[in-house]
Amino acid sequence: MSALAYLIPVALFLGLLGLVAFLWALRSGQFDDLDGAAHRILLDEDEDESQKPKDR
């Protein structure tokens, strides 16, 4: 029973710490572009390189 006296405040502190980290990430713009990485993986950058004229 005395272990709960330590574990409950620790759990509350960790939950509050996670909430603060989530709010910080939300305010700093971490979740602004959710689809950008998914679309970027489909782009083929090698085609852009082959279309450029080569300097000789």
C-alpha atoms as an extended CHARMM CRD file, in Angstrom:
* protein
*
        56  EXT
         1         1  MET       CA              0.0000000000        0.0000000000        0.0000000000  PROA      1               0.0000000000
         2         2  SER       CA              2.8650000000        2.3800000000        0.6870000000  PROA      2               0.0000000000
         3         3  ALA       CA              4.1650000000        1.7920000000       -2.8480000000  PROA      3               0.0000000000
         4         4  LEU       CA              1.0190000000        3.4490000000       -4.2070000000  PROA      4               0.0000000000
         5         5  ALA       CA              1.9070000000        6.5990000000       -2.2960000000  PROA      5               0.0000000000
         6         6  TYR       CA              4.9990000000        6.8440000000       -4.5090000000  PROA      6               0.0000000000
         7         7  LEU       CA              3.6440000000        5.4500000000       -7.7620000000  PROA      7               0.0000000000
         8         8  ILE       CA              0.5540000000        7.6530000000       -8.0790000000  PROA      8               0.0000000000
         9         9  PRO       CA              2.4490000000       10.9840000000       -7.9390000000  PROA      9               0.0000000000
        10        10  VAL       CA              5.1120000000        9.6170000000      -10.2970000000  PROA      10              0.0000000000
        11        11  ALA       CA              2.4240000000        8.5290000000      -12.7730000000  PROA      11              0.0000000000
        12        12  LEU       CA              0.6940000000       11.8990000000      -12.5500000000  PROA      12              0.0000000000
        13        13  PHE       CA              3.9830000000       13.7020000000      -13.0820000000  PROA      13              0.0000000000
        14        14  LEU       CA              4.8410000000       11.5930000000      -16.1450000000  PROA      14              0.0000000000
        15        15  GLY       CA              1.3640000000       12.1610000000      -17.5820000000  PROA      15              0.0000000000
        16        16  LEU       CA              1.6890000000       15.9010000000      -17.0850000000  PROA      16              0.0000000000
        17        17  LEU       CA              5.1570000000       15.8280000000      -18.6380000000  PROA      17              0.0000000000
        18        18  GLY       CA              3.7760000000       14.0160000000      -21.6890000000  PROA      18              0.0000000000
        19        19  LEU       CA              0.9550000000       16.5380000000      -22.0130000000  PROA      19              0.0000000000
        20        20  VAL       CA              3.4010000000       19.4510000000      -21.8310000000  PROA      20              0.0000000000
        21        21  ALA       CA              5.6150000000       17.8190000000      -24.4890000000  PROA      21              0.0000000000
        22        22  PHE       CA              2.5930000000       17.3030000000      -26.7540000000  PROA      22              0.0000000000
        23        23  LEU       CA              1.4490000000       20.9120000000      -26.3420000000  PROA      23              0.0000000000
        24        24  TRP       CA              4.9800000000       22.1490000000      -27.0590000000  PROA      24              0.0000000000
        25        25  ALA       CA              5.1240000000       20.0760000000      -30.2570000000  PROA      25              0.0000000000
        26        26  LEU       CA              1.6880000000       21.3460000000      -31.2520000000  PROA      26              0.0000000000
        27        27  ARG       CA              2.6670000000       24.9920000000      -30.8120000000  PROA      27              0.0000000000
        28        28  SER       CA              6.0150000000       24.6060000000      -32.5670000000  PROA      28              0.0000000000
        29        29  GLY       CA              4.3410000000       23.3590000000      -35.7480000000  PROA      29              0.0000000000
        30        30  GLN       CA              5.3200000000       19.6900000000      -35.6730000000  PROA      30              0.0000000000
        31        31  PHE       CA              1.8890000000       18.6270000000      -36.9270000000  PROA      31              0.0000000000
        32        32  ASP       CA              1.3370000000       21.2650000000      -39.6240000000  PROA      32              0.0000000000
        33        33  ASP       CA              2.2140000000       19.1820000000      -42.7030000000  PROA      33              0.0000000000
        34        34  LEU       CA              1.0690000000       15.6100000000      -42.1210000000  PROA      34              0.0000000000
        35        35  ASP       CA              0.8110000000       14.6800000000      -45.8040000000  PROA      35              0.0000000000
        36        36  GLY       CA              4.0340000000       16.2780000000      -47.0130000000  PROA      36              0.0000000000
        37        37  ALA       CA              6.3320000000       13.3580000000      -46.2390000000  PROA      37              0.0000000000
        38        38  ALA       CA              3.8680000000       10.8970000000      -47.7470000000  PROA      38              0.0000000000
        39        39  HSD       CA              3.8100000000       12.8370000000      -51.0250000000  PROA      39              0.0000000000
        40        40  ARG       CA              7.5480000000       13.5210000000      -51.0460000000  PROA      40              0.0000000000
        41        41  ILE       CA              8.3790000000        9.8160000000      -51.0380000000  PROA      41              0.0000000000
        42        42  LEU       CA              6.5300000000        9.3990000000      -54.3220000000  PROA      42              0.0000000000
        43        43  LEU       CA              8.5620000000       12.0660000000      -56.1350000000  PROA      43              0.0000000000
        44        44  ASP       CA             11.4610000000       10.8130000000      -58.1990000000  PROA      44              0.0000000000
        45        45  GLU       CA             14.3150000000       13.2890000000      -57.8990000000  PROA      45              0.0000000000
        46        46  ASP       CA             16.4940000000       11.4140000000      -60.4230000000  PROA      46              0.0000000000
        47        47  GLU       CA             14.2210000000       12.4930000000      -63.2890000000  PROA      47              0.0000000000
        48        48  ASP       CA             14.8670000000       16.1270000000      -62.4230000000  PROA      48              0.0000000000
        49        49  GLU       CA             18.6230000000       15.5180000000      -62.5670000000  PROA      49              0.0000000000
        50        50  SER       CA             18.4710000000       13.8240000000      -65.9890000000  PROA      50              0.0000000000
        51        51  GLN       CA             16.4510000000       16.6420000000      -67.5730000000  PROA      51              0.0000000000
        52        52  LYS       CA             19.0360000000       19.3060000000      -66.6900000000  PROA      52              0.0000000000
        53        53  PRO       CA             21.6490000000       20.0450000000      -69.3580000000  PROA      53              0.0000000000
        54        54  LYS       CA             25.0950000000       18.8050000000      -68.4570000000  PROA      54              0.0000000000
        55        55  ASP       CA             27.9150000000       21.3630000000      -68.2610000000  PROA      55              0.0000000000
        56        56  ARG       CA             30.8910000000       20.2510000000      -70.3970000000  PROA      56              0.0000000000
